[in-house]
Amino acid sequence: MTVTELAVAQAVVAPSPTLASAIVVLPTYNEAGNIGAILNALLAVDERIDVVVVDDSSPDGTAAIADAVAGEHPGRVHVLRRPAKSGLGSAYRSGFTWATRQGYELIVQMDADGSHPTDRLPAMLDLAETRVADLVVGSRYIPGGRTEGWPLHRRLLSRAANTYARSVLGLALHDPTGGFKVWRAAALSVADPIATTTDGYGFQVELAVAAERRGLRVIETPITFTDRTIGESKMTSGIAVEAVRKLWALRRRGLRLRPGAPALSVATPGLGAVPRIHSSWVGPEAEKGGPRG
């Protein structure tokens, strides 16, 4: 963790007067057109949720809009300002450290551009809160998951990237590049995001490797990922190249899963077997039914 990340993470913020058990960490850069809507949607969807916006000094005034929403919802929205644009991984390291210090039980990763469906969060929180899983991943690439608004070439590129990452690193997770996740705070500490080194979107893969390598119980649940309609994507060719290089760096460092590690089960939509396997997937109908077995 850099000096800047540590300083932001240690920022003094008044304790939340709410009874929230979950905190959504929202990294932002130039999301003025989206931040108000996503904050209001998150606050309305589940009373267990607080939000911390980690803003990299957006020149479009994103942080000021977040402050205004925070003023309307005292204690439920927090804003961490960083001095400059430093990358997605760096923003999450700051946000995770701050959230952990506040004592939240569940910590959520989510995009601020509206791509991730807020209405799926309550069910994902339930799976983590009941200790069925250490990590719940909203997945585009299991039965029931999909993307909307992307042209064919981008859908193919995303699928290829996920397949490539799974092959190089031996991952069971079907959507290792995805950024919609609910962690139990204790499990996130085991995955140790502060030890990650990637600043771009490769951070998602690096953290997925750590979760599987350290034996966390992972469940994937299907989501519909919708392309942003406001603002510009932060993905660049440089970020993509960094992510590819990181895959091979992780493999060279010995973080490829050991041969014989439990495989992902896609044959058990119920939850009864989850505690006995490394990871699984679960559909919405099983979420409603709760743990069985």
C-alpha positions in Angstrom: 0.0 0.0 0.0 1.4 3.4 -1.0 1.6 6.4 1.4 -1.3 8.0 -0.3 -3.5 4.9 -0.1 -2.7 4.5 3.6 -3.5 8.2 4.3 -6.8 8.0 2.6 -7.7 4.7 4.3 -6.9 6.1 7.7 -9.0 9.2 7.1 -11.1 10.1 10.2 -14.8 9.7 9.5 -17.6 10.0 12.0 -18.9 6.5 12.9 -22.0 5.5 11.1 -25.2 5.9 13.2 -26.9 3.3 11.0 -27.4 -0.4 11.6 -25.8 -1.3 8.3 -23.8 -4.5 8.1 -22.6 -4.0 4.6 -20.5 -1.3 2.9 -20.3 -0.8 -0.9 -16.9 0.5 -2.1 -17.4 2.6 -5.2 -14.2 3.8 -6.9 -14.9 6.8 -9.1 -13.3 9.0 -11.7 -15.4 11.3 -13.8 -18.7 9.7 -12.9 -20.7 12.9 -12.3 -23.4 11.6 -14.7 -23.9 8.4 -12.8 -22.9 8.8 -9.1 -26.2 10.4 -7.9 -28.4 7.7 -9.4 -26.2 4.7 -8.3 -26.0 6.1 -4.7 -29.7 6.6 -4.4 -30.4 3.2 -5.9 -28.1 1.5 -3.4 -29.5 3.3 -0.4 -33.1 2.4 -1.5 -32.5 -1.3 -2.3 -31.5 -2.5 1.2 -31.3 -0.8 4.6 -28.2 -3.0 5.4 -26.1 -1.0 2.9 -23.9 2.0 3.5 -21.6 3.3 0.7 -18.1 4.7 0.6 -17.1 6.6 -2.6 -13.4 6.6 -3.3 -12.8 9.4 -5.7 -9.5 10.2 -7.5 -10.0 14.0 -7.7 -12.5 13.8 -10.6 -12.4 17.1 -12.5 -16.1 16.7 -13.3 -17.2 17.2 -9.7 -18.1 13.6 -8.9 -17.1 14.0 -5.2 -19.2 17.1 -4.8 -22.3 15.3 -6.0 -21.5 12.4 -3.7 -21.1 14.9 -0.8 -24.6 16.3 -1.6 -26.1 12.8 -1.4 -24.2 12.2 1.8 -25.8 15.3 3.3 -29.3 13.9 2.5 -28.4 10.5 4.1 -26.3 11.2 7.2 -24.0 8.3 8.1 -24.9 6.2 5.1 -22.7 7.8 2.4 -19.0 8.5 3.0 -16.6 10.1 0.5 -12.8 9.5 0.5 -10.9 11.9 -1.7 -7.6 10.9 -3.2 -5.1 13.5 -4.7 -4.9 12.0 -8.2 -6.0 9.3 -10.5 -4.2 6.1 -9.3 -6.1 3.2 -10.8 -8.8 0.8 -9.8 -6.7 -1.6 -7.7 -5.3 1.3 -5.7 -8.7 2.8 -5.1 -10.0 -0.6 -3.8 -7.0 -1.0 -1.5 -7.8 2.3 0.1 -11.6 1.6 0.2 -11.1 -1.9 1.6 -8.8 -0.7 4.3 -11.1 2.1 5.4 -14.2 -0.2 5.3 -12.4 -2.8 7.4 -11.5 -0.2 10.0 -15.1 0.8 10.4 -16.1 -2.8 11.3 -18.5 -3.7 8.6 -19.3 -7.4 8.3 -19.7 -7.5 4.5 -17.8 -5.5 1.9 -19.0 -5.1 -1.6 -17.2 -4.4 -4.8 -19.2 -2.6 -7.5 -18.9 -0.3 -10.5 -20.2 3.2 -10.2 -21.5 3.4 -13.8 -24.7 1.5 -13.4 -23.5 -1.7 -15.1 -24.1 -3.9 -12.1 -27.7 -4.6 -11.1 -28.4 -3.1 -7.6 -31.5 -5.3 -7.3 -29.3 -8.4 -7.1 -27.5 -7.1 -4.0 -30.0 -8.2 -1.3 -29.8 -11.9 -2.4 -26.0 -11.7 -2.7 -25.8 -10.2 0.8 -28.0 -12.9 2.2 -25.7 -15.6 0.9 -22.7 -14.0 2.6 -24.5 -13.0 5.7 -25.8 -16.5 6.4 -22.2 -17.7 6.0 -23.1 -20.0 3.1 -20.2 -18.3 1.2 -17.1 -16.3 2.0 -17.3 -14.6 -1.4 -20.3 -14.2 -3.6 -19.6 -13.2 -7.2 -22.2 -11.7 -9.6 -21.3 -13.6 -12.8 -22.0 -13.0 -16.5 -20.8 -16.4 -17.5 -22.8 -19.0 -15.8 -26.4 -20.1 -16.8 -28.7 -17.2 -16.4 -26.0 -14.6 -16.6 -25.6 -12.3 -19.6 -24.4 -8.9 -20.9 -26.6 -6.2 -22.5 -25.6 -3.3 -24.6 -22.3 -4.6 -25.8 -21.5 -5.1 -29.5 -20.6 -8.6 -30.5 -16.8 -8.0 -30.7 -16.8 -6.8 -27.1 -18.8 -9.7 -25.8 -16.4 -12.1 -27.6 -13.4 -10.3 -26.2 -14.7 -10.4 -22.7 -15.4 -14.1 -22.9 -12.0 -14.8 -24.4 -10.3 -12.8 -21.6 -12.1 -14.8 -18.9 -11.4 -18.1 -20.6 -7.7 -17.1 -21.0 -7.4 -16.1 -17.3 -9.0 -19.4 -16.2 -6.7 -21.4 -18.4 -3.4 -19.6 -17.4 -4.2 -19.6 -13.7 -6.2 -22.8 -13.3 -9.2 -20.8 -11.9 -12.6 -22.4 -11.2 -14.4 -19.1 -11.2 -16.2 -18.5 -14.5 -16.0 -14.7 -14.3 -12.6 -13.8 -12.8 -12.5 -10.4 -14.5 -15.9 -9.4 -13.1 -16.2 -6.6 -10.5 -19.5 -7.3 -8.7 -18.6 -9.1 -5.5 -19.7 -9.5 -1.9 -17.0 -10.5 0.6 -17.3 -11.4 4.2 -14.8 -9.0 5.9 -12.8 -11.8 7.5 -12.5 -13.6 4.2 -11.3 -10.5 2.5 -8.6 -10.2 5.1 -7.6 -13.8 4.2 -7.4 -12.9 0.5 -5.2 -9.9 1.5 -6.0 -7.3 -1.1 -3.4 -5.0 0.4 -0.7 -7.4 -0.9 -2.0 -7.0 -4.5 0.1 -5.0 -6.9 -2.1 -4.5 -10.0 -3.7 -1.0 -10.4 -5.9 -1.7 -13.4 -8.6 -4.2 -14.1 -6.1 -7.1 -13.6 -6.7 -6.4 -9.9 -10.0 -8.4 -10.2 -8.1 -11.4 -11.4 -5.4 -11.1 -8.9 -7.9 -11.0 -6.0 -9.8 -14.0 -7.5 -6.6 -16.0 -7.6 -5.9 -15.2 -3.9 -9.5 -16.2 -2.9 -9.3 -19.6 -4.6 -5.7 -20.2 -3.6 -6.5 -19.7 0.0 -9.5 -22.0 0.0 -12.3 -19.5 0.4 -15.9 -20.7 -0.2 -16.9 -19.0 -3.5 -20.4 -18.9 -5.0 -21.2 -17.4 -8.4 -24.8 -16.1 -9.0 -26.0 -15.0 -12.4 -26.4 -11.3 -13.2 -27.2 -9.2 -16.2 -24.4 -6.8 -16.9 -25.6 -3.6 -18.7 -23.2 -1.4 -20.5 -23.0 2.2 -19.3 -25.1 4.8 -21.0 -23.4 7.9 -19.5 -19.7 8.6 -19.5 -16.8 6.8 -21.0 -15.3 3.4 -20.1 -12.1 3.5 -18.2 -10.7 0.4 -20.1 -7.7 1.3 -22.3 -5.3 -0.8 -24.3 -2.6 -0.1 -21.7 -4.9 -1.5 -18.9 -5.6 -4.6 -21.0 -1.9 -5.2 -21.6 -1.2 -4.8 -17.9 -3.8 -7.4 -17.1 -2.3 -10.0 -19.6 1.2 -9.4 -18.2 -0.1 -9.8 -14.7 -1.6 -13.3 -15.5 1.8 -14.6 -16.4 3.5 -12.8 -13.5 1.1 -14.5 -11.1 1.8 -17.8 -12.7 5.5 -17.3 -12.5 5.2 -16.4 -8.8 3.6 -19.8 -8.2 0.0 -18.6 -7.6 -1.4 -21.0 -10.1 -3.8 -23.3 -8.2 -2.2 -26.5 -7.1 -3.1 -29.6 -9.2 -6.0 -31.4 -7.7 -7.6 -28.3 -6.2 -11.4 -28.7 -5.9 -13.1 -27.8 -9.2 -16.1 -25.5 -9.6 -19.3 -27.4 -9.6 -22.0 -26.3 -12.0 -24.2 -29.2 -11.5 -25.6 -28.3 -8.1 -27.9 -25.2 -8.2 -28.9 -25.7 -4.5 -26.8 -24.7 -1.6 -26.6 -27.9 0.4 -23.2 -29.0 -1.0 -21.5 -25.6 -0.8 -19.8 -26.0 2.5 -18.2 -29.3 1.3 -16.7 -27.9 -2.0 -14.4 -25.1 -2.9 -16.9 -23.2 -5.0 -20.3 -23.5 -6.7 -22.9 -21.5 -8.5 -26.4 -20.7 -7.4 -29.5 -19.4 -9.3 -32.0 -16.9 -8.0 -34.6 -19.6 -7.2 -32.1 -21.3 -4.8 -31.3 -17.9 -3.2 -34.9 -17.4 -2.3 -35.1 -20.9 -0.8 -32.0 -20.4 1.4 -29.6 -23.0 2.7 -30.7 -26.6 2.5 -29.3 -30.0 3.5 
